[in-house]
Amino acid sequence: MGKTSSRSDSKSNPKFEKKLQFYSKVKDAVASLSAQKSITKKKSKQQRRQNKLKAYNLSSLLESLPELKASRKPGGEDDFKLNCKSRQKLILKEGQRLSAVLKHHFFQADPLSAIHQHLQHTQPVVEEQPKKK
């Protein structure tokens, strides 16, 4: 029972040594890969940052659209900032508009057709182009 043969000891030692060699090789490979990974990550972060800066550069777009710049209103609704006071004013204004719509006799008679008619009058007409196959 407590007897071990010399054959099993000689077989287990080389297996154990091979395992140790394999694990050391794996550990070295992982260490080298993590070092390479950190180097490539820095490059990719720099490249992404440069690509983002290129994407945010809209000077060529401004050059191609000069009439848009001239037609812009100074101090129009484009500069609308939503702070506490403006939010309260907007809520009051939209609440009054909603109550007016709810009180309207066309809306009370048929709400869906009233909404449909409103959208037809306010939305631009979209022409469908035939799809090419």
PyRosetta script that sets phi, psi and omega in degrees:
from pyrosetta import init, pose_from_sequence

init()
pose = pose_from_sequence("MGKTSSRSDSKSNPKFEKKLQFYSKVKDAVASLSAQKSITKKKSKQQRRQNKLKAYNLSSLLESLPELKASRKPGGEDDFKLNCKSRQKLILKEGQRLSAVLKHHFFQADPLSAIHQHLQHTQPVVEEQPKKK")
pose.set_psi(1, -53.2)
pose.set_omega(1, -179.5)
pose.set_phi(2, -84.3)
pose.set_psi(2, 4.4)
pose.set_omega(2, -175.2)
pose.set_phi(3, -85.6)
pose.set_psi(3, 129.2)
pose.set_omega(3, 176.4)
pose.set_phi(4, -114.2)
pose.set_psi(4, 139.6)
pose.set_omega(4, -178.4)
pose.set_phi(5, -85.6)
pose.set_psi(5, 155.5)
pose.set_omega(5, -179.6)
pose.set_phi(6, -71.7)
pose.set_psi(6, -25.1)
pose.set_omega(6, 179.1)
pose.set_phi(7, -67.6)
pose.set_psi(7, -41.8)
pose.set_omega(7, -178.7)
pose.set_phi(8, -68.7)
pose.set_psi(8, -35.2)
pose.set_omega(8, 177.5)
pose.set_phi(9, -66.3)
pose.set_psi(9, -41.4)
pose.set_omega(9, -178.2)
pose.set_phi(10, -69.6)
pose.set_psi(10, -31.5)
pose.set_omega(10, 177.9)
pose.set_phi(11, -76.5)
pose.set_psi(11, -36.8)
pose.set_omega(11, -175.2)
pose.set_phi(12, -74.1)
pose.set_psi(12, -33.3)
pose.set_omega(12, 179.8)
pose.set_phi(13, -63.9)
pose.set_psi(13, -49.7)
pose.set_omega(13, 178.0)
pose.set_phi(14, -63.5)
pose.set_psi(14, -35.5)
pose.set_omega(14, 177.2)
pose.set_phi(15, -63.1)
pose.set_psi(15, -44.7)
pose.set_omega(15, -179.6)
pose.set_phi(16, -64.2)
pose.set_psi(16, -41.4)
pose.set_omega(16, 178.7)
pose.set_phi(17, -65.2)
pose.set_psi(17, -39.3)
pose.set_omega(17, 177.6)
pose.set_phi(18, -64.0)
pose.set_psi(18, -40.0)
pose.set_omega(18, 177.7)
pose.set_phi(19, -62.2)
pose.set_psi(19, -44.2)
pose.set_omega(19, 179.9)
pose.set_phi(20, -62.8)
pose.set_psi(20, -41.9)
pose.set_omega(20, 178.7)
pose.set_phi(21, -63.6)
pose.set_psi(21, -42.9)
pose.set_omega(21, 179.7)
pose.set_phi(22, -62.1)
pose.set_psi(22, -46.8)
pose.set_omega(22, -179.9)
pose.set_phi(23, -62.9)
pose.set_psi(23, -38.3)
pose.set_omega(23, 178.5)
pose.set_phi(24, -66.8)
pose.set_psi(24, -38.3)
pose.set_omega(24, 177.2)
pose.set_phi(25, -64.5)
pose.set_psi(25, -41.5)
pose.set_omega(25, 179.4)
pose.set_phi(26, -64.2)
pose.set_psi(26, -42.1)
pose.set_omega(26, -179.8)
pose.set_phi(27, -63.2)
pose.set_psi(27, -42.5)
pose.set_omega(27, 177.5)
pose.set_phi(28, -63.6)
pose.set_psi(28, -41.8)
pose.set_omega(28, -180.0)
pose.set_phi(29, -64.4)
pose.set_psi(29, -42.6)
pose.set_omega(29, 179.8)
pose.set_phi(30, -64.3)
pose.set_psi(30, -41.4)
pose.set_omega(30, 179.5)
pose.set_phi(31, -63.4)
pose.set_psi(31, -43.3)
pose.set_omega(31, -179.7)
pose.set_phi(32, -68.4)
pose.set_psi(32, -37.8)
pose.set_omega(32, 178.8)
pose.set_phi(33, -66.7)
pose.set_psi(33, -39.1)
pose.set_omega(33, 179.8)
pose.set_phi(34, -67.6)
pose.set_psi(34, -34.6)
pose.set_omega(34, 176.4)
pose.set_phi(35, -66.6)
pose.set_psi(35, -44.2)
pose.set_omega(35, 178.7)
pose.set_phi(36, -65.7)
pose.set_psi(36, -37.4)
pose.set_omega(36, -178.9)
pose.set_phi(37, -64.1)
pose.set_psi(37, -42.1)
pose.set_omega(37, 179.7)
pose.set_phi(38, -66.7)
pose.set_psi(38, -35.1)
pose.set_omega(38, 178.4)
pose.set_phi(39, -67.6)
pose.set_psi(39, -45.4)
pose.set_omega(39, -179.1)
pose.set_phi(40, -70.3)
pose.set_psi(40, -30.6)
pose.set_omega(40, 177.2)
pose.set_phi(41, -63.4)
pose.set_psi(41, -41.3)
pose.set_omega(41, 179.1)
pose.set_phi(42, -62.3)
pose.set_psi(42, -40.7)
pose.set_omega(42, 179.0)
pose.set_phi(43, -64.9)
pose.set_psi(43, -44.3)
pose.set_omega(43, -176.4)
pose.set_phi(44, -68.9)
pose.set_psi(44, -34.0)
pose.set_omega(44, 176.7)
pose.set_phi(45, -65.5)
pose.set_psi(45, -42.1)
pose.set_omega(45, 178.7)
pose.set_phi(46, -65.1)
pose.set_psi(46, -40.4)
pose.set_omega(46, 179.9)
pose.set_phi(47, -66.1)
pose.set_psi(47, -41.7)
pose.set_omega(47, 178.5)
pose.set_phi(48, -63.1)
pose.set_psi(48, -40.8)
pose.set_omega(48, 179.7)
pose.set_phi(49, -63.5)
pose.set_psi(49, -41.5)
pose.set_omega(49, 178.4)
pose.set_phi(50, -66.9)
pose.set_psi(50, -40.0)
pose.set_omega(50, 178.3)
pose.set_phi(51, -64.6)
pose.set_psi(51, -37.6)
pose.set_omega(51, 177.3)
pose.set_phi(52, -65.2)
pose.set_psi(52, -40.8)
pose.set_omega(52, 178.8)
pose.set_phi(53, -64.0)
pose.set_psi(53, -37.4)
pose.set_omega(53, 177.1)
pose.set_phi(54, -65.8)
pose.set_psi(54, -38.2)
pose.set_omega(54, -179.0)
pose.set_phi(55, -68.7)
pose.set_psi(55, -33.4)
pose.set_omega(55, -179.6)
pose.set_phi(56, -80.2)
pose.set_psi(56, -10.0)
pose.set_omega(56, 179.8)
pose.set_phi(57, -78.8)
pose.set_psi(57, 103.4)
pose.set_omega(57, -175.8)
pose.set_phi(58, -108.8)
pose.set_psi(58, 21.4)
pose.set_omega(58, -177.9)
pose.set_phi(59, -65.8)
pose.set_psi(59, -37.6)
pose.set_omega(59, 178.8)
pose.set_phi(60, -66.1)
pose.set_psi(60, -32.8)
pose.set_omega(60, 177.8)
pose.set_phi(61, -69.3)
pose.set_psi(61, -39.3)
pose.set_omega(61, 178.6)
pose.set_phi(62, -66.0)
pose.set_psi(62, -35.1)
pose.set_omega(62, 178.7)
pose.set_phi(63, -67.2)
pose.set_psi(63, -34.3)
pose.set_omega(63, -177.8)
pose.set_phi(64, -82.2)
pose.set_psi(64, -12.7)
pose.set_omega(64, -179.4)
pose.set_phi(65, -124.2)
pose.set_psi(65, 65.4)
pose.set_omega(65, -178.2)
pose.set_phi(66, -73.9)
pose.set_psi(66, -29.3)
pose.set_omega(66, -177.7)
pose.set_phi(67, -69.3)
pose.set_psi(67, -26.7)
pose.set_omega(67, 177.3)
pose.set_phi(68, -67.5)
pose.set_psi(68, -37.9)
pose.set_omega(68, -179.7)
pose.set_phi(69, -66.8)
pose.set_psi(69, -37.4)
pose.set_omega(69, -178.1)
pose.set_phi(70, -74.1)
pose.set_psi(70, -33.8)
pose.set_omega(70, -176.1)
pose.set_phi(71, -82.7)
pose.set_psi(71, -1.6)
pose.set_omega(71, -178.1)
pose.set_phi(72, -73.7)
pose.set_psi(72, 135.1)
pose.set_omega(72, -179.7)
pose.set_phi(73, -83.9)
pose.set_psi(73, 133.1)
pose.set_omega(73, 175.5)
pose.set_phi(74, -75.8)
pose.set_psi(74, 121.7)
pose.set_omega(74, 178.2)
pose.set_phi(75, 77.5)
pose.set_psi(75, 29.7)
pose.set_omega(75, 179.1)
pose.set_phi(76, -82.0)
pose.set_psi(76, -159.3)
pose.set_omega(76, 180.0)
pose.set_phi(77, -76.0)
pose.set_psi(77, -9.2)
pose.set_omega(77, 179.2)
pose.set_phi(78, -66.1)
pose.set_psi(78, -29.5)
pose.set_omega(78, -177.9)
pose.set_phi(79, -93.1)
pose.set_psi(79, 20.7)
pose.set_omega(79, -177.4)
pose.set_phi(80, -70.3)
pose.set_psi(80, 120.1)
pose.set_omega(80, 177.9)
pose.set_phi(81, -110.8)
pose.set_psi(81, 134.5)
pose.set_omega(81, -176.5)
pose.set_phi(82, -94.6)
pose.set_psi(82, 97.7)
pose.set_omega(82, 173.7)
pose.set_phi(83, -112.3)
pose.set_psi(83, -169.4)
pose.set_omega(83, -173.4)
pose.set_phi(84, -63.3)
pose.set_psi(84, -47.5)
pose.set_omega(84, -177.6)
pose.set_phi(85, -66.7)
pose.set_psi(85, -44.9)
pose.set_omega(85, -178.3)
pose.set_phi(86, -67.4)
pose.set_psi(86, -33.0)
pose.set_omega(86, 177.3)
pose.set_phi(87, -65.9)
pose.set_psi(87, -42.3)
pose.set_omega(87, 178.4)
pose.set_phi(88, -64.1)
pose.set_psi(88, -42.0)
pose.set_omega(88, 177.8)
pose.set_phi(89, -62.9)
pose.set_psi(89, -42.1)
pose.set_omega(89, 179.7)
pose.set_phi(90, -64.0)
pose.set_psi(90, -40.9)
pose.set_omega(90, 179.2)
pose.set_phi(91, -64.6)
pose.set_psi(91, -42.6)
pose.set_omega(91, 178.0)
pose.set_phi(92, -63.8)
pose.set_psi(92, -44.9)
pose.set_omega(92, -179.2)
pose.set_phi(93, -62.2)
pose.set_psi(93, -46.8)
pose.set_omega(93, -179.6)
pose.set_phi(94, -69.9)
pose.set_psi(94, -32.2)
pose.set_omega(94, 176.1)
pose.set_phi(95, -65.4)
pose.set_psi(95, -41.5)
pose.set_omega(95, 177.0)
pose.set_phi(96, -65.1)
pose.set_psi(96, -40.1)
pose.set_omega(96, 179.1)
pose.set_phi(97, -64.3)
pose.set_psi(97, -41.8)
pose.set_omega(97, 179.5)
pose.set_phi(98, -64.3)
pose.set_psi(98, -43.9)
pose.set_omega(98, 179.7)
pose.set_phi(99, -64.9)
pose.set_psi(99, -35.3)
pose.set_omega(99, 177.2)
pose.set_phi(100, -65.6)
pose.set_psi(100, -40.4)
pose.set_omega(100, 178.9)
pose.set_phi(101, -66.1)
pose.set_psi(101, -42.6)
pose.set_omega(101, -179.0)
pose.set_phi(102, -65.9)
pose.set_psi(102, -30.3)
pose.set_omega(102, 179.8)
pose.set_phi(103, -82.1)
pose.set_psi(103, -15.9)
pose.set_omega(103, -176.1)
pose.set_phi(104, -65.7)
pose.set_psi(104, 136.4)
pose.set_omega(104, -173.8)
pose.set_phi(105, -69.6)
pose.set_psi(105, -29.8)
pose.set_omega(105, 176.0)
pose.set_phi(106, -66.6)
pose.set_psi(106, -40.5)
pose.set_omega(106, 179.8)
pose.set_phi(107, -68.4)
pose.set_psi(107, -38.8)
pose.set_omega(107, -180.0)
pose.set_phi(108, -67.8)
pose.set_psi(108, -32.5)
pose.set_omega(108, -179.3)
pose.set_phi(109, -72.2)
pose.set_psi(109, -49.6)
pose.set_omega(109, -178.6)
pose.set_phi(110, -149.8)
pose.set_psi(110, 94.5)
pose.set_omega(110, -174.6)
pose.set_phi(111, -61.7)
pose.set_psi(111, -41.7)
pose.set_omega(111, -176.6)
pose.set_phi(112, -66.7)
pose.set_psi(112, -42.5)
pose.set_omega(112, 179.4)
pose.set_phi(113, -69.2)
pose.set_psi(113, -33.2)
pose.set_omega(113, 177.1)
pose.set_phi(114, -64.7)
pose.set_psi(114, -42.0)
pose.set_omega(114, 177.9)
pose.set_phi(115, -65.9)
pose.set_psi(115, -42.8)
pose.set_omega(115, 179.5)
pose.set_phi(116, -61.4)
pose.set_psi(116, -44.9)
pose.set_omega(116, 179.5)
pose.set_phi(117, -64.4)
pose.set_psi(117, -40.7)
pose.set_omega(117, 178.3)
pose.set_phi(118, -61.5)
pose.set_psi(118, -44.6)
pose.set_omega(118, 180.0)
pose.set_phi(119, -65.9)
pose.set_psi(119, -36.6)
pose.set_omega(119, 177.4)
pose.set_phi(120, -64.0)
pose.set_psi(120, -35.9)
pose.set_omega(120, -178.5)
pose.set_phi(121, -79.8)
pose.set_psi(121, -29.2)
pose.set_omega(121, -174.0)
pose.set_phi(122, -98.4)
pose.set_psi(122, -29.0)
pose.set_omega(122, -176.5)
pose.set_phi(123, -88.7)
pose.set_psi(123, 143.4)
pose.set_omega(123, 177.3)
pose.set_phi(124, -70.4)
pose.set_psi(124, 152.6)
pose.set_omega(124, -179.2)
pose.set_phi(125, -78.2)
pose.set_psi(125, 128.2)
pose.set_omega(125, 179.8)
pose.set_phi(126, -102.3)
pose.set_psi(126, 120.5)
pose.set_omega(126, 178.5)
pose.set_phi(127, -88.7)
pose.set_psi(127, 126.9)
pose.set_omega(127, -179.4)
pose.set_phi(128, -83.6)
pose.set_psi(128, 128.4)
pose.set_omega(128, 177.9)
pose.set_phi(129, -93.1)
pose.set_psi(129, 139.1)
pose.set_omega(129, 179.0)
pose.set_phi(130, -64.5)
pose.set_psi(130, 137.8)
pose.set_omega(130, -179.3)
pose.set_phi(131, -79.1)
pose.set_psi(131, 137.6)
pose.set_omega(131, 177.1)
pose.set_phi(132, -93.2)
pose.set_psi(132, 134.6)
pose.set_omega(132, -179.5)
pose.set_phi(133, -98.9)
pose.dump_pdb("model.pdb")
